[in-house]
Amino acid sequence: MFEAAKLQRKVSKSDFKQQEVDLRTELLAMQRELKESGKSRIIVIITGVEGAGKGEVVNRLNEWMDARGIATYAFWQESDEERDHPRFWRFWRNLPGSGEIAIFFGGWYQKLIEERVLGNWDDERLSAEFRRIAGIERMLSEDGALILKFWYHMSEKDQRKRLKDLSRDDRSRWKMLPKKKQFSQHYEDYERIAERLIRHTDYGFAPWYIVEASDNRYRDLTTARTLLTVARKHMALRQNNCQINSEDNPNAEPDAPLSAEAQTTILDRIDLSKGLDRDDYRKQLEALQEEANELVWEAYNRKLATVLVFEGWDAGGKGGAIRRFTSAIDARLYRYISIAAPNDEEREHQYLWRFWRHVPAAGRVSIFDRSWYGRVLVERVEGFASEHEWRRAYNEINDFEGQLIDNGALVLKFWLHIDKDEQLRRFKEREKIPYKAHKITEEDWRNREKWDEYKHAVNEMVVRTSTNLAPWIIVPGNDKKYARVEVLRQICSHLKAHLKTHK
């Protein structure tokens, strides 16, 4: 889930200055429109890992906008008065009125993470809080509030460096309370719990925006642009007296900062130069296929299901990778499900219905060539799903996969990645070979024209649905031999780990 927040994206000083003046002007105009309309209010929740500069972000927002129209609240230690009231009382009494903006440091989320890291709350208590928060945010949203939730993240290495730099700066020592410092010393636990929190509270009506915080300029511009873009769309709908469904709040992605470095996606960081010579390929393939066969049989005997999802660019090599796996295992143990556009019967049902029908029984394997992720990829890009449909799908998909995992299944998701030049080469090759010509269609050529749109859709898909329990594995695919071996290696590795944890 946090892969896209560890890409080292940067904004140069010149790009920052180029955007700053216009952005400040637009933010002030938005703030005036918000006040004059009297039909909306904005709640901004700021949280994330320690050392991410959350205070700096809030200071920047107050600098760029009219601070008289912004109220900022830091929910640190509870007062005696607050302890004498229900937990959410302290938030309710500070909610903004119409035309106002309130910034909540940590909001109602920070306590959840802290208590779970400290071991004071168990999973049952945490789940109850998730449900309560969902009800509150839905209620506020339906009453006209726009809820923007920002999670600021960085790699553990960057966090250590940032905290070390802060410790040397006398002016910065006040930024971290002693209580907070301990959370930076348990990075993996903190990240794991944060992932679960975001996965269970990422609603269409109140989504999370995960912002990379390693570069201050990128962090601040991304935050401000997100606030501006989403607030404007929200106000336009309210001003036109549109009926905003609780799942249909405007959550459009902001325009990316100007520099190419700042527009980097997860896919841009994949090393596509990786390859294997024929001898290494044959040797590794044979060994991995033998191992896969043994592991699949063991999973069958232990009654542990496996769900494999294959997505990727057209001509990315999904079919070839799948065949190298299926040729190694007993055909009685797996089902290969090739997903195309839904038929009339499937369109009459909720979109996940047709996938539920193919969920494997205990011990079996289901292989999906394309999957439920079509809702947030092709249906999103091509306009087959409305915005509120594909935005709420992230949470629906996470819940669907969570149910499979809770039932003992291993869920692995592969994105086969190639670059645009390699795709073109393969398209032309397919047109020349009679038995491959059927693989290339006019739709494939049309999809190339929307390469960048698909790339950003993939980036958001990975951010919102890659979890420790159901990870996305991005496989460099320019070299088919390397991709096929890597897919097998990942399947074997995760199957072994899954069997070990389900003794």
DOBAVEX-935312 format. One line per field, with one value per residue (C-alpha): residue number from 1; x, y, z. Coordinates in Angstrom, 3 decimals, decimal comma, padded with zeros to 6 digits. Layout:
REM residues N
num [NUM;...]
c1 [X;...]
c2 [Y;...]
c3 [Z;...]
END
This chain:
REM residues 503
num [1;2;3;4;5;6;7;8;9;10;11;12;13;14;15;16;17;18;19;20;21;22;23;24;25;26;27;28;29;30;31;32;33;34;35;36;37;38;39;40;41;42;43;44;45;46;47;48;49;50;51;52;53;54;55;56;57;58;59;60;61;62;63;64;65;66;67;68;69;70;71;72;73;74;75;76;77;78;79;80;81;82;83;84;85;86;87;88;89;90;91;92;93;94;95;96;97;98;99;100;101;102;103;104;105;106;107;108;109;110;111;112;113;114;115;116;117;118;119;120;121;122;123;124;125;126;127;128;129;130;131;132;133;134;135;136;137;138;139;140;141;142;143;144;145;146;147;148;149;150;151;152;153;154;155;156;157;158;159;160;161;162;163;164;165;166;167;168;169;170;171;172;173;174;175;176;177;178;179;180;181;182;183;184;185;186;187;188;189;190;191;192;193;194;195;196;197;198;199;200;201;202;203;204;205;206;207;208;209;210;211;212;213;214;215;216;217;218;219;220;221;222;223;224;225;226;227;228;229;230;231;232;233;234;235;236;237;238;239;240;241;242;243;244;245;246;247;248;249;250;251;252;253;254;255;256;257;258;259;260;261;262;263;264;265;266;267;268;269;270;271;272;273;274;275;276;277;278;279;280;281;282;283;284;285;286;287;288;289;290;291;292;293;294;295;296;297;298;299;300;301;302;303;304;305;306;307;308;309;310;311;312;313;314;315;316;317;318;319;320;321;322;323;324;325;326;327;328;329;330;331;332;333;334;335;336;337;338;339;340;341;342;343;344;345;346;347;348;349;350;351;352;353;354;355;356;357;358;359;360;361;362;363;364;365;366;367;368;369;370;371;372;373;374;375;376;377;378;379;380;381;382;383;384;385;386;387;388;389;390;391;392;393;394;395;396;397;398;399;400;401;402;403;404;405;406;407;408;409;410;411;412;413;414;415;416;417;418;419;420;421;422;423;424;425;426;427;428;429;430;431;432;433;434;435;436;437;438;439;440;441;442;443;444;445;446;447;448;449;450;451;452;453;454;455;456;457;458;459;460;461;462;463;464;465;466;467;468;469;470;471;472;473;474;475;476;477;478;479;480;481;482;483;484;485;486;487;488;489;490;491;492;493;494;495;496;497;498;499;500;501;502;503]
c1 [000,000;002,852;005,072;004,157;005,222;008,806;009,697;011,932;009,807;011,046;010,061;012,853;013,095;012,368;009,268;008,079;008,382;006,753;003,658;003,529;002,108;-000,711;-001,496;-001,780;-004,057;-006,305;-006,455;-007,523;-010,174;-011,443;-011,584;-013,653;-016,035;-016,400;-017,284;-019,688;-021,517;-022,342;-023,191;-020,047;-017,458;-014,051;-012,459;-008,771;-007,200;-003,398;-001,568;001,224;004,609;006,686;009,128;007,073;006,677;002,972;003,346;005,203;002,343;-000,216;001,945;002,203;-001,576;-002,094;000,509;-001,011;-004,610;-006,381;-005,590;-008,635;-010,829;-008,896;-009,057;-006,275;-006,594;-003,888;-005,440;-002,528;-003,057;-006,664;-007,809;-009,734;-012,840;-012,347;-011,779;-015,118;-016,880;-017,233;-014,134;-015,593;-016,885;-013,606;-013,956;-017,640;-017,263;-014,540;-016,239;-016,283;-019,433;-020,624;-017,958;-015,190;-012,108;-010,880;-007,545;-007,344;-003,845;-004,234;-007,992;-009,919;-007,307;-004,146;-005,366;-006,279;-002,738;-001,058;-003,206;-002,734;001,067;001,224;-000,888;-003,690;-006,385;-007,030;-008,314;-011,925;-011,699;-009,966;-012,658;-015,379;-013,649;-013,457;-017,216;-017,882;-015,657;-017,392;-020,733;-019,471;-017,752;-020,766;-023,033;-020,819;-020,466;-024,199;-024,615;-022,405;-018,924;-015,933;-013,532;-009,940;-007,670;-003,919;-001,425;002,230;004,712;008,354;010,760;012,316;015,712;014,378;012,591;015,794;017,660;014,884;014,707;018,480;018,512;015,708;017,536;020,510;018,349;017,484;014,602;013,015;013,226;009,772;008,211;008,129;006,738;008,600;005,533;005,643;009,329;008,769;006,548;009,403;011,399;008,824;008,541;007,376;004,664;003,509;003,370;001,535;-001,156;-001,434;-001,977;-004,814;-006,359;-006,263;-007,535;-010,567;-011,393;-010,737;-014,305;-015,573;-017,155;-013,982;-010,908;-007,320;-004,656;-001,219;001,463;005,182;006,930;010,642;010,770;009,189;008,320;006,668;004,767;003,426;002,462;000,714;-001,268;-002,317;-003,261;-005,310;-007,147;-007,789;-008,918;-011,230;-012,718;-013,549;-015,326;-017,223;-018,385;-019,437;-021,705;-023,159;-023,656;-025,594;-027,830;-026,744;-027,799;-024,465;-024,634;-022,693;-020,440;-020,137;-018,179;-015,678;-012,220;-010,436;-006,687;-004,943;-002,848;000,683;003,491;005,406;008,670;008,956;010,506;007,417;005,144;006,977;004,751;005,519;005,867;008,548;010,795;010,730;014,024;013,016;016,582;016,531;016,918;018,035;020,037;018,498;020,599;019,862;016,220;015,844;017,713;015,739;012,416;012,758;013,697;010,894;008,259;009,214;008,998;005,642;004,168;005,171;003,898;000,525;000,006;000,935;-001,562;-004,182;-003,527;-003,654;-006,901;-005,450;-006,809;-004,712;-005,930;-003,576;-004,457;-002,675;-002,978;-000,681;-000,282;-001,672;001,012;002,686;003,206;000,450;-000,506;003,067;003,724;000,497;001,279;004,698;002,913;-000,039;002,190;003,951;000,910;-001,886;-004,764;-007,242;-006,076;-006,581;-009,067;-007,942;-010,482;-010,064;-012,019;-013,583;-016,299;-019,298;-022,167;-025,844;-026,346;-023,252;-024,306;-027,516;-025,495;-023,084;-019,717;-018,015;-020,717;-019,057;-015,760;-017,328;-018,569;-014,958;-013,573;-011,615;-012,597;-010,193;-006,951;-007,649;-006,131;-007,993;-005,982;-007,543;-006,309;-007,688;-009,885;-012,043;-009,396;-010,985;-013,309;-010,421;-008,480;-010,318;-013,743;-012,226;-010,147;-012,715;-015,621;-017,589;-017,903;-018,902;-016,396;-018,175;-018,364;-014,652;-013,580;-015,591;-014,352;-010,962;-012,595;-014,935;-012,022;-009,977;-012,951;-013,481;-009,841;-009,902;-012,729;-010,718;-007,691;-009,732;-010,865;-007,258;-006,577;-003,296;-003,965;-001,194;-001,560;000,860;001,256;003,325;005,097;006,669;007,522;005,692;008,376;008,401;004,616;004,745;007,345;005,151;002,037;003,789;005,186;001,711;000,320;002,927;002,473;-000,768;-001,336;-000,813;-002,778;-005,990;-004,296;-004,103;-007,281;-008,274;-009,017;-005,389;-004,214;-006,734;-005,561;-002,019;-003,297;-004,267;-001,009;-000,433;-004,005;-003,657;-000,269;-001,710;-004,697;-002,271;-000,337;-003,459;-004,617;-001,374;-001,406;-004,940;-005,023;-001,510;-001,415;000,826;-001,786;-002,618;000,372;000,832;003,993;005,199;007,243;009,625;008,454;010,539;012,441;009,835;012,185;012,966;009,272;008,191;010,863;010,169;006,431;007,191;009,756;007,268;004,510;006,821;008,187;004,753;003,296;006,102;005,561;001,792;002,146;004,533;002,075;-000,871;000,508]
c2 [000,000;002,417;001,586;004,823;006,808;005,555;006,594;009,548;011,945;015,511;018,979;021,360;024,760;026,505;024,365;025,020;028,791;028,639;027,009;028,705;032,096;030,682;027,992;030,500;032,684;029,745;028,527;031,947;032,139;028,687;029,723;032,803;030,698;028,270;031,085;032,787;029,623;028,646;025,152;023,241;022,784;021,106;018,775;018,062;015,201;015,256;012,150;009,767;008,496;010,497;012,939;013,374;017,109;017,176;020,390;021,984;021,070;022,723;025,819;026,001;025,745;028,507;030,607;030,071;030,579;033,054;031,743;033,549;030,993;027,957;026,418;023,982;021,430;019,135;016,244;015,304;014,609;014,373;016,922;015,942;017,374;015,265;012,110;012,730;012,599;009,964;009,704;011,575;014,498;016,373;016,188;017,024;020,257;021,442;020,592;023,512;025,420;026,135;027,901;027,016;024,767;022,734;020,912;017,987;016,746;012,990;013,357;010,376;008,039;008,751;007,171;003,956;003,513;004,429;002,155;-000,765;-000,271;-000,130;-003,289;-001,630;-002,386;-005,783;-006,466;-006,564;-003,094;-001,800;-003,216;-001,634;001,740;001,322;000,785;003,764;006,033;004,889;005,917;009,320;010,144;009,033;011,192;014,265;013,692;013,412;016,684;018,526;018,160;017,360;015,086;015,017;012,467;012,797;010,123;011,240;008,448;007,752;004,826;003,802;004,958;008,414;008,617;007,855;010,519;013,084;012,462;012,634;015,990;017,266;016,187;018,357;021,421;023,174;024,935;021,606;019,638;020,720;019,024;015,540;014,831;012,190;009,935;010,109;009,276;005,662;005,090;005,927;003,119;000,523;001,445;-001,947;-002,353;001,210;000,739;-002,589;-001,159;001,977;-000,170;-001,998;001,261;002,800;-000,361;-000,489;003,233;004,190;005,049;006,569;009,383;009,958;008,511;008,512;010,409;008,880;011,529;010,870;013,080;012,590;015,858;018,862;020,708;017,693;016,988;020,523;021,004;017,639;018,406;021,865;020,726;017,850;020,173;022,673;020,143;018,151;021,194;022,913;019,889;019,386;023,004;022,943;019,993;021,569;024,919;023,262;021,612;018,178;015,284;013,949;010,296;009,303;007,223;009,970;012,776;014,298;012,850;013,548;013,248;016,638;017,815;016,498;018,965;020,167;018,260;014,798;013,512;014,530;012,627;009,343;006,314;002,884;001,539;004,106;002,610;-000,919;-002,048;-003,407;-004,283;-007,523;-010,649;-014,287;-016,170;-019,355;-021,798;-020,069;-019,815;-023,526;-024,525;-022,228;-022,942;-026,704;-026,389;-023,940;-025,973;-029,044;-027,037;-025,504;-028,947;-030,165;-027,022;-027,055;-030,686;-029,866;-026,998;-029,372;-031,901;-029,126;-027,754;-024,285;-022,506;-020,300;-017,325;-015,968;-012,730;-011,708;-008,177;-006,203;-004,336;-005,824;-008,201;-008,048;-011,809;-012,881;-015,949;-017,208;-016,794;-018,595;-021,509;-022,060;-022,477;-024,586;-026,944;-027,819;-028,759;-031,318;-030,052;-031,433;-028,931;-025,625;-023,594;-021,032;-018,207;-015,808;-012,617;-010,618;-007,965;-009,012;-010,763;-009,862;-012,100;-010,735;-007,136;-007,858;-008,478;-006,551;-006,598;-008,908;-011,577;-013,180;-013,511;-014,976;-017,803;-018,810;-018,641;-021,889;-024,621;-025,562;-026,873;-025,778;-023,034;-020,366;-018,436;-015,201;-013,854;-010,341;-009,896;-007,687;-004,998;-004,179;-001,927;000,386;-000,010;-000,373;000,584;003,643;004,797;004,018;005,495;002,243;002,861;006,160;007,880;006,971;003,324;002,872;004,944;002,913;-000,285;-000,111;-000,699;-003,321;-005,204;-005,096;-006,491;-009,231;-010,316;-010,075;-012,598;-015,007;-014,614;-015,028;-018,361;-019,521;-018,653;-017,311;-014,285;-013,161;-010,422;-009,953;-006,946;-007,875;-004,675;-003,793;-000,459;001,130;000,324;-003,362;-003,468;-001,981;-004,553;-007,381;-005,960;-005,883;-009,367;-010,710;-009,227;-011,104;-014,532;-016,285;-018,210;-015,050;-012,606;-013,201;-011,804;-008,279;-006,200;-002,642;-002,204;-003,023;-000,250;002,204;001,403;002,455;005,985;006,107;004,669;007,461;007,278;003,556;004,048;006,420;004,111;001,227;003,398;004,218;000,606;-000,599;002,154;001,361;-002,434;-003,782;-005,129;-007,416;-010,160;-009,634;-007,917;-006,649;-008,077;-006,000;-008,161;-006,662;-008,231;-006,850;-010,142;-012,925;-015,529;-013,438;-012,641;-016,293;-017,415;-014,501;-015,285;-018,903;-017,844;-015,527;-018,152;-020,729;-018,270;-017,097;-020,603;-021,814;-018,931;-019,482;-023,189;-022,385;-019,996;-022,373;-025,515]
c3 [000,000;000,756;-002,235;-004,018;-000,963;-001,208;-004,757;-003,831;-005,873;-005,848;-006,982;-007,891;-006,261;-009,559;-010,220;-006,696;-007,074;-010,496;-009,012;-005,629;-006,653;-008,779;-006,222;-003,388;-005,492;-006,356;-002,755;-001,516;-004,242;-003,280;000,354;-000,500;-002,594;000,282;002,673;000,292;-000,733;002,843;001,608;002,482;005,204;004,985;007,514;006,845;008,794;008,908;010,100;009,147;010,273;012,704;011,155;007,977;008,503;009,284;011,235;008,332;005,999;008,261;008,615;004,834;004,393;006,919;005,083;001,639;002,698;004,948;008,416;009,797;008,051;009,275;012,729;013,632;016,426;017,790;019,705;021,907;025,615;026,700;029,227;032,351;030,734;027,606;029,622;031,323;027,947;025,188;022,963;019,990;022,046;021,665;017,862;017,639;019,562;017,153;013,850;011,385;010,499;006,959;004,903;007,362;007,315;010,278;010,355;012,770;013,641;013,844;013,992;015,312;013,805;015,791;019,017;017,181;015,893;019,163;021,300;018,917;018,719;022,510;022,744;024,705;022,100;020,561;017,044;018,192;019,712;016,609;014,318;016,452;016,100;012,318;012,182;014,414;012,319;009,127;010,583;011,693;008,405;006,377;008,547;008,171;004,436;003,891;005,806;003,304;004,807;002,634;004,521;003,290;004,987;004,353;005,363;005,083;004,559;003,819;003,945;007,238;005,945;005,078;008,426;010,349;008,398;008,915;012,673;012,966;011,189;013,416;016,565;015,547;014,985;018,246;016,531;015,586;018,817;019,932;016,918;018,465;021,880;023,955;023,724;019,938;019,583;020,599;017,564;015,193;016,853;015,741;012,081;010,781;013,438;012,895;009,123;009,385;011,654;009,522;006,439;008,122;009,297;005,828;004,170;006,470;006,416;002,777;001,807;-001,431;000,603;002,682;000,956;002,101;000,171;000,745;000,216;-000,067;002,482;001,755;-000,241;001,473;-001,722;-003,316;-000,091;000,274;-003,380;-003,525;-000,376;-001,527;-005,035;-003,665;-001,301;-004,090;-006,723;-004,472;-002,723;-006,019;-007,391;-004,156;-004,066;-007,720;-007,067;-003,942;-005,683;-008,485;-005,897;-007,079;-004,927;-003,725;-002,900;000,211;-002,063;-004,651;-003,055;-005,495;-004,971;-008,228;-008,291;-008,340;-011,242;-010,832;-010,005;-013,050;-012,860;-014,406;-011,173;-009,217;-011,611;-011,052;-010,542;-009,121;-012,650;-013,479;-010,795;-012,248;-013,782;-017,198;-018,168;-016,171;-018,272;-018,401;-021,001;-022,384;-020,333;-017,002;-017,970;-018,659;-015,513;-013,190;-014,874;-014,415;-010,740;-009,944;-011,783;-009,789;-006,559;-007,548;-008,182;-004,722;-002,986;-004,753;-003,768;-000,171;-000,150;-001,522;001,223;003,830;002,299;001,648;-001,420;-003,720;-005,763;-008,444;-010,235;-013,439;-014,764;-017,029;-020,281;-023,471;-024,809;-021,402;-021,233;-018,833;-020,861;-021,182;-017,450;-016,552;-018,897;-017,288;-013,976;-015,118;-017,100;-013,857;-011,764;-011,958;-014,103;-011,597;-008,994;-010,809;-012,817;-015,394;-015,588;-018,505;-017,878;-020,711;-020,764;-018,617;-020,401;-020,035;-017,014;-015,274;-015,920;-014,040;-010,860;-008,660;-010,451;-007,919;-008,371;-011,364;-009,474;-006,359;-008,586;-009,286;-005,743;-005,267;-002,847;-000,059;-001,504;-005,076;-007,231;-009,199;-011,795;-013,037;-016,378;-015,811;-012,776;-010,575;-011,022;-014,344;-012,331;-011,386;-014,655;-017,971;-016,564;-014,947;-017,904;-020,587;-018,611;-018,257;-014,506;-012,919;-010,695;-007,483;-008,663;-009,308;-006,323;-003,842;-005,517;-003,750;-000,386;-001,839;-003,386;-000,189;001,698;-000,916;-000,762;003,027;003,155;001,002;003,253;006,428;005,005;004,668;001,016;-000,342;-002,594;-004,956;-007,577;-010,470;-012,746;-015,840;-016,816;-020,159;-021,721;-024,621;-027,198;-026,281;-026,513;-030,011;-031,067;-029,802;-031,465;-034,834;-034,300;-033,558;-036,771;-038,815;-037,237;-038,329;-035,088;-033,023;-035,172;-033,212;-030,102;-031,485;-031,858;-032,638;-028,958;-028,127;-030,426;-028,943;-025,403;-026,342;-026,843;-023,162;-021,842;-019,318;-018,021;-017,470;-015,823;-013,227;-012,699;-012,021;-009,592;-007,578;-007,761;-006,186;-003,563;-002,433;-002,729;-002,149;001,388;003,397;003,116;-000,572;-002,185;-005,713;-007,279;-010,220;-012,572;-015,166;-018,419;-021,292;-021,171;-021,273;-019,865;-016,812;-016,223;-016,397;-013,944;-011,580;-011,457;-010,570;-007,988;-006,292;-006,283;-004,698;-002,146;-000,997;-001,009;001,253;003,662;003,601;004,362;007,194;008,867;008,449;010,078]
END
